[in-house]
């Protein structure tokens, strides 16, 4: 036997010890598993009891109540009831609230189109609470706008009516409470034409709204929509999305139960405007005070003012007088009927800053000076002797003062008409006009000149203004903007005739002439702004472009878009989901020397003795630049003056551009310039510049706004 076998052979004593150890290990394991087994058995027992109870319950329901639930399933139906979203709020640039929805309730009926709704029974239940005839109400429920599923039965219901509807909702299938809110403008007529108002969908546009052709949103007939101003311009953002509530209706007892939303209504976005509510309030007050205390008060039917941020194009203030309160148009308010005569007999419903074009007068002279310099008809060293008038083709055209020797800068500052008559005539190649000589076309017959050289000069002059934004749409984010225009006196008919600059320019390019004879003095009149009509917003963009050295920015009112926040004052920490950046429409790349001459002339207007606005701005703590304008207009069948002022400040680092236009209010320095001065003062007092601390103002809308003439005057009108 080998040694290896000896080592592996069986050893009884060792085997007994091994068996004893295993028995001990098994006993220990059994002791450890015993508690776990008890827990597992308990869980199994609970599961068995639960499942047994469930089986018994299902058996009971199926056997004892099966008929009832089968009947319920057969008689119940699901319907979708539209739920209108809250409209978005509107704030000014400083977070002041300008428009919001005050919670109100209306009763809407959704017609299911089957026999689940007993309109007679529903009307009998509702009529006493809403103080109406049940027959009339039943007829309304059944037949009013029967081509549409949803109609509004009652608006602005009171608390008792609300409680009644909620208590009896199960008996009123298809009836729902809409919390669409009452659109509220807490500051009344503050920026009324800018904000606009809401109303019912116009009947002429109803199909487009309901079919989703307007902004891609499928509207319900019961929705209110923006009708004018920002409310209309940004309807898609402000409106939100309609939700739907799933309602189960039992056809047996007509009861209903609400099962939730699918989808939920989505509130409208909140908008922040570039508008400065405080500056707007002070500008409206300045305009109405100047108008009401003017010696021309009886002749003034409208006035406008615009303030732009030179660096962004944002509209800081936009005033259109006479004023109106958007609350008057809120459905259920009753204000429109109260003020209907005032609204129909005035221009209150028109935003004149974008929709009323008037002759700009001498405010176009800076642009025309630059055009004359570029054309070489004058230079920076030109020094012409002023005369009281010129004879142009036997027609006397006058100046309003004797300016002596006139340079380009002085021509702007003192607004020398004869200087610019000569610029306009030179551009049109008309020579020789003096006080005693009617002048003549250079090298052509009168008829040939009227068809060629006149139009070459006229088009060049107007195109020089056009590049600054004059005579074309600015693209401001408001509905209803119109473009300015120009005209001539038709030589053959003797009547004014409006022209389309693009069309005339193209005809001149294609044919070398224009088949329309103009009167020779029109070449001179156009150079002083008597043959054009521009809107205040166009003039504002124009002067801002001069201030910004030829960079033309698109004016805009929207600053930022936010998700709903329900803040009475928009926090500075609120994070916008979208912001509007400045949009450069054109960089004019004007010769800096020419632009500087125009700017220096405008500086002289406000700061040099003899400047047409010197008496208005001589004590201003800042240096402003500007240009007055006085254009002859026909108003109330009388010859009057359009008072205009354009300006910017401070001169060395422009921040704001201001335009004021008041038809019928005399010279530009009489009415328009003083209003502009007040607006500029307010702006710099707000920004704590140039004025001592005692004169500083904050940016909150004035606490006494509703005691001001600007607020009270329209509210008192009938």
Secondary structure as the mmCIF struct_conf table of DSSP 4:
data_model
#
loop_
_struct_conf.conf_type_id
_struct_conf.id
_struct_conf.beg_label_comp_id
_struct_conf.beg_label_asym_id
_struct_conf.beg_label_seq_id
_struct_conf.end_label_comp_id
_struct_conf.end_label_asym_id
_struct_conf.end_label_seq_id
HELX_RH_AL_P HELX_RH_AL_P1 UNK A 3 UNK A 8
BEND BEND1 UNK A 9 UNK A 9
HELX_RH_AL_P HELX_RH_AL_P2 UNK A 12 UNK A 64
BEND BEND2 UNK A 65 UNK A 65
HELX_RH_AL_P HELX_RH_AL_P3 UNK A 66 UNK A 75
STRN STRN1 UNK A 76 UNK A 83
HELX_LH_PP_P HELX_LH_PP_P1 UNK A 84 UNK A 89
STRN STRN2 UNK A 90 UNK A 91
TURN_TY1_P TURN_TY1_P1 UNK A 93 UNK A 94
BEND BEND3 UNK A 95 UNK A 95
STRN STRN3 UNK A 96 UNK A 96
STRN STRN4 UNK A 97 UNK A 102
HELX_LH_PP_P HELX_LH_PP_P2 UNK A 103 UNK A 103
STRN STRN5 UNK A 106 UNK A 110
BEND BEND4 UNK A 113 UNK A 114
TURN_TY1_P TURN_TY1_P2 UNK A 115 UNK A 116
HELX_RH_AL_P HELX_RH_AL_P4 UNK A 119 UNK A 127
TURN_TY1_P TURN_TY1_P3 UNK A 128 UNK A 131
BEND BEND5 UNK A 132 UNK A 132
HELX_RH_AL_P HELX_RH_AL_P5 UNK A 134 UNK A 143
TURN_TY1_P TURN_TY1_P4 UNK A 144 UNK A 147
BEND BEND6 UNK A 148 UNK A 149
STRN STRN6 UNK A 150 UNK A 154
BEND BEND7 UNK A 155 UNK A 156
HELX_RH_AL_P HELX_RH_AL_P6 UNK A 159 UNK A 167
TURN_TY1_P TURN_TY1_P5 UNK A 168 UNK A 168
HELX_RH_3T_P HELX_RH_3T_P1 UNK A 169 UNK A 171
BEND BEND8 UNK A 172 UNK A 172
TURN_TY1_P TURN_TY1_P6 UNK A 173 UNK A 174
STRN STRN7 UNK A 175 UNK A 178
STRN STRN8 UNK A 182 UNK A 184
TURN_TY1_P TURN_TY1_P7 UNK A 186 UNK A 191
HELX_RH_AL_P HELX_RH_AL_P7 UNK A 192 UNK A 195
STRN STRN9 UNK A 198 UNK A 200
HELX_LH_PP_P HELX_LH_PP_P3 UNK A 201 UNK A 202
HELX_RH_3T_P HELX_RH_3T_P2 UNK A 203 UNK A 205
HELX_RH_AL_P HELX_RH_AL_P8 UNK A 206 UNK A 210
TURN_TY1_P TURN_TY1_P8 UNK A 211 UNK A 212
BEND BEND9 UNK A 214 UNK A 214
TURN_TY1_P TURN_TY1_P9 UNK A 215 UNK A 216
TURN_TY1_P TURN_TY1_P10 UNK A 221 UNK A 222
STRN STRN10 UNK A 224 UNK A 226
BEND BEND10 UNK A 228 UNK A 228
HELX_RH_AL_P HELX_RH_AL_P9 UNK A 229 UNK A 233
TURN_TY1_P TURN_TY1_P11 UNK A 234 UNK A 234
HELX_RH_AL_P HELX_RH_AL_P10 UNK A 235 UNK A 239
STRN STRN11 UNK A 241 UNK A 241
STRN STRN12 UNK A 243 UNK A 250
TURN_TY1_P TURN_TY1_P12 UNK A 251 UNK A 253
STRN STRN13 UNK A 256 UNK A 261
BEND BEND11 UNK A 262 UNK A 263
HELX_LH_PP_P HELX_LH_PP_P4 UNK A 264 UNK A 265
STRN STRN14 UNK A 266 UNK A 266
HELX_LH_PP_P HELX_LH_PP_P5 UNK A 267 UNK A 269
STRN STRN15 UNK A 270 UNK A 273
BEND BEND12 UNK A 274 UNK A 274
HELX_RH_AL_P HELX_RH_AL_P11 UNK A 277 UNK A 292
TURN_TY1_P TURN_TY1_P13 UNK A 293 UNK A 293
BEND BEND13 UNK A 294 UNK A 294
TURN_TY1_P TURN_TY1_P14 UNK A 295 UNK A 296
HELX_RH_3T_P HELX_RH_3T_P3 UNK A 297 UNK A 299
STRN STRN16 UNK A 303 UNK A 309
TURN_TY1_P TURN_TY1_P15 UNK A 310 UNK A 312
STRN STRN17 UNK A 314 UNK A 314
STRN STRN18 UNK A 315 UNK A 321
BEND BEND14 UNK A 322 UNK A 322
HELX_RH_3T_P HELX_RH_3T_P4 UNK A 326 UNK A 329
BEND BEND15 UNK A 330 UNK A 330
TURN_TY1_P TURN_TY1_P16 UNK A 331 UNK A 332
HELX_RH_AL_P HELX_RH_AL_P12 UNK A 335 UNK A 338
TURN_TY1_P TURN_TY1_P17 UNK A 339 UNK A 339
HELX_RH_AL_P HELX_RH_AL_P13 UNK A 340 UNK A 345
BEND BEND16 UNK A 346 UNK A 347
TURN_TY1_P TURN_TY1_P18 UNK A 348 UNK A 349
BEND BEND17 UNK A 350 UNK A 350
HELX_RH_AL_P HELX_RH_AL_P14 UNK A 352 UNK A 355
STRN STRN19 UNK A 358 UNK A 358
HELX_RH_3T_P HELX_RH_3T_P5 UNK A 361 UNK A 364
HELX_RH_AL_P HELX_RH_AL_P15 UNK A 365 UNK A 375
TURN_TY1_P TURN_TY1_P19 UNK A 376 UNK A 376
BEND BEND18 UNK A 377 UNK A 378
TURN_TY1_P TURN_TY1_P20 UNK A 380 UNK A 381
STRN STRN20 UNK A 384 UNK A 385
HELX_LH_PP_P HELX_LH_PP_P6 UNK A 386 UNK A 386
BEND BEND19 UNK A 388 UNK A 388
STRN STRN21 UNK A 389 UNK A 392
TURN_TY1_P TURN_TY1_P21 UNK A 393 UNK A 394
STRN STRN22 UNK A 395 UNK A 398
BEND BEND20 UNK A 400 UNK A 401
STRN STRN23 UNK A 405 UNK A 406
HELX_RH_AL_P HELX_RH_AL_P16 UNK A 408 UNK A 413
TURN_TY1_P TURN_TY1_P22 UNK A 414 UNK A 415
HELX_RH_AL_P HELX_RH_AL_P17 UNK A 417 UNK A 427
TURN_TY1_P TURN_TY1_P23 UNK A 428 UNK A 429
STRN STRN24 UNK A 430 UNK A 433
BEND BEND21 UNK A 435 UNK A 436
STRN STRN25 UNK A 438 UNK A 441
BEND BEND22 UNK A 442 UNK A 444
HELX_RH_AL_P HELX_RH_AL_P18 UNK A 446 UNK A 451
TURN_TY1_P TURN_TY1_P24 UNK A 452 UNK A 452
HELX_RH_AL_P HELX_RH_AL_P19 UNK A 453 UNK A 466
TURN_TY1_P TURN_TY1_P25 UNK A 467 UNK A 471
BEND BEND23 UNK A 472 UNK A 472
BEND BEND24 UNK A 477 UNK A 478
TURN_TY1_P TURN_TY1_P26 UNK A 479 UNK A 480
STRN STRN26 UNK A 485 UNK A 489
STRN STRN27 UNK A 490 UNK A 490
TURN_TY1_P TURN_TY1_P27 UNK A 491 UNK A 493
BEND BEND25 UNK A 495 UNK A 495
STRN STRN28 UNK A 496 UNK A 499
HELX_RH_AL_P HELX_RH_AL_P20 UNK A 501 UNK A 511
BEND BEND26 UNK A 512 UNK A 513
BEND BEND27 UNK A 515 UNK A 515
STRN STRN29 UNK A 518 UNK A 518
TURN_TY1_P TURN_TY1_P28 UNK A 520 UNK A 521
HELX_RH_AL_P HELX_RH_AL_P21 UNK A 522 UNK A 526
TURN_TY1_P TURN_TY1_P29 UNK A 527 UNK A 529
BEND BEND28 UNK A 530 UNK A 531
STRN STRN30 UNK A 532 UNK A 533
STRN STRN31 UNK A 534 UNK A 534
HELX_RH_AL_P HELX_RH_AL_P22 UNK A 536 UNK A 547
TURN_TY1_P TURN_TY1_P30 UNK A 548 UNK A 550
STRN STRN32 UNK A 551 UNK A 553
HELX_LH_PP_P HELX_LH_PP_P7 UNK A 554 UNK A 555
STRN STRN33 UNK A 556 UNK A 556
STRN STRN34 UNK A 558 UNK A 562
BEND BEND29 UNK A 568 UNK A 568
STRN STRN35 UNK A 569 UNK A 569
TURN_TY1_P TURN_TY1_P31 UNK A 572 UNK A 573
HELX_LH_PP_P HELX_LH_PP_P8 UNK A 574 UNK A 576
BEND BEND30 UNK A 577 UNK A 577
STRN STRN36 UNK A 578 UNK A 579
HELX_LH_PP_P HELX_LH_PP_P9 UNK A 580 UNK A 582
STRN STRN37 UNK A 584 UNK A 587
HELX_RH_AL_P HELX_RH_AL_P23 UNK A 592 UNK A 607
BEND BEND31 UNK A 608 UNK A 608
TURN_TY1_P TURN_TY1_P32 UNK A 609 UNK A 610
TURN_TY1_P TURN_TY1_P33 UNK A 612 UNK A 613
HELX_RH_AL_P HELX_RH_AL_P24 UNK A 614 UNK A 617
TURN_TY1_P TURN_TY1_P34 UNK A 618 UNK A 619
BEND BEND32 UNK A 621 UNK A 622
STRN STRN38 UNK A 624 UNK A 635
TURN_TY1_P TURN_TY1_P35 UNK A 636 UNK A 637
STRN STRN39 UNK A 638 UNK A 649
BEND BEND33 UNK A 651 UNK A 653
STRN STRN40 UNK A 656 UNK A 663
TURN_TY1_P TURN_TY1_P36 UNK A 664 UNK A 664
BEND BEND34 UNK A 665 UNK A 665
BEND BEND35 UNK A 667 UNK A 667
TURN_TY1_P TURN_TY1_P37 UNK A 668 UNK A 671
HELX_RH_AL_P HELX_RH_AL_P25 UNK A 672 UNK A 686
TURN_TY1_P TURN_TY1_P38 UNK A 687 UNK A 688
BEND BEND36 UNK A 690 UNK A 691
HELX_RH_3T_P HELX_RH_3T_P6 UNK A 693 UNK A 695
BEND BEND37 UNK A 699 UNK A 700
HELX_LH_PP_P HELX_LH_PP_P10 UNK A 701 UNK A 702
TURN_TY1_P TURN_TY1_P39 UNK A 703 UNK A 704
HELX_RH_3T_P HELX_RH_3T_P7 UNK A 705 UNK A 707
BEND BEND38 UNK A 708 UNK A 708
HELX_RH_AL_P HELX_RH_AL_P26 UNK A 709 UNK A 716
#
